Every structure is written in structure tokens, then in C-alpha cells.
Amino acid sequence: MNVYMNLTFVTAEGRTYTIKVPRAVNTASPSLVRNAMNAIIGANCVKTSSGDLIARKQASIVRVTPETIDVA
């Protein structure tokens, strides 16, 4: 199973921008995630075609179980 975290923000143009964090996580403290997202916004370290990140939208932990398809 692959586990990763999505951090979703709102850009200056009102669009959604998601950062996929590839490190495996199973649980996350909401306050730590909120602080990390605030730090990303505050550092202005992510540039998008629809402007700077201006607000947090959501964060989620995604669990993906790959399924092999027999194509032979």
C-alpha cells in the first residue's frame, strides 16, 4: 500500500493547488499540518500559474492499494 499526504491550497486567482507529499504517513496531527501549511504560505516558496498560495483548503492522507491487471 502506498501512503502519502495531499496539501491543498487556494491560489490568488481562487483556484485549487495541491502538493503531494510522497513520504509515508499514517497519522498526522492537525495542528502540525496546519502550521506546516501556514509556513508554506508565509514563505511564499511555491509559485503557480494562477498566483501565490493565499489560503489553506484541506489536507488528506491518501492510501492507495495497487491492483495488478493480467493483460496476457
C-alpha positions in Angstrom: 0.0 0.0 0.0 1.3 3.4 -0.9 0.5 6.2 1.6 1.0 9.9 1.0 -0.4 13.2 2.1 -2.1 15.9 -0.1 -1.9 19.5 1.0 -4.4 21.6 -0.9 -4.3 25.4 -1.1 -6.2 28.3 -2.7 -4.3 30.5 -5.1 -4.6 34.2 -5.7 -6.9 33.6 -8.6 -9.2 31.4 -6.4 -8.0 28.1 -8.0 -7.0 25.0 -6.1 -3.4 23.9 -6.0 -2.4 20.5 -4.4 1.1 19.5 -3.2 1.6 15.7 -2.9 3.9 14.8 -0.1 5.4 11.4 -1.0 6.6 10.4 2.4 4.6 7.6 4.0 2.3 8.9 6.8 -0.3 7.0 8.6 -1.5 9.7 11.1 -1.0 13.4 11.3 -1.6 16.0 14.0 -4.0 18.6 12.6 -2.2 21.4 14.3 1.2 20.4 12.9 -0.3 20.1 9.4 -1.9 23.5 9.8 1.3 25.0 11.0 3.2 23.5 8.0 0.7 24.8 5.5 0.9 28.2 7.1 4.7 28.1 6.9 4.5 27.2 3.1 2.1 30.2 2.6 4.2 32.5 4.7 7.5 31.6 3.0 5.9 32.2 -0.4 8.0 29.4 -1.7 5.6 27.9 -4.2 4.8 29.7 -7.5 1.8 28.6 -9.6 0.5 29.9 -12.9 -2.6 31.1 -11.0 -0.7 33.2 -8.5 0.7 32.8 -5.0 -0.8 30.4 -2.4 -3.0 32.5 -0.2 -5.1 30.1 2.0 -5.3 26.5 3.3 -8.1 24.5 1.8 -7.6 20.9 3.1 -5.2 18.2 3.9 -5.7 14.5 3.4 -3.9 11.2 3.9 -4.3 9.0 0.8 -3.9 5.2 0.9 -3.5 3.5 -2.5 -3.5 -0.2 -2.9 -2.2 -1.1 -6.3 -4.1 -3.9 -8.1 -2.3 -5.9 -10.8 -4.2 -6.4 -14.1 -3.4 -9.5 -16.1 -3.2 -8.4 -19.7 -1.6 -11.5 -21.1 
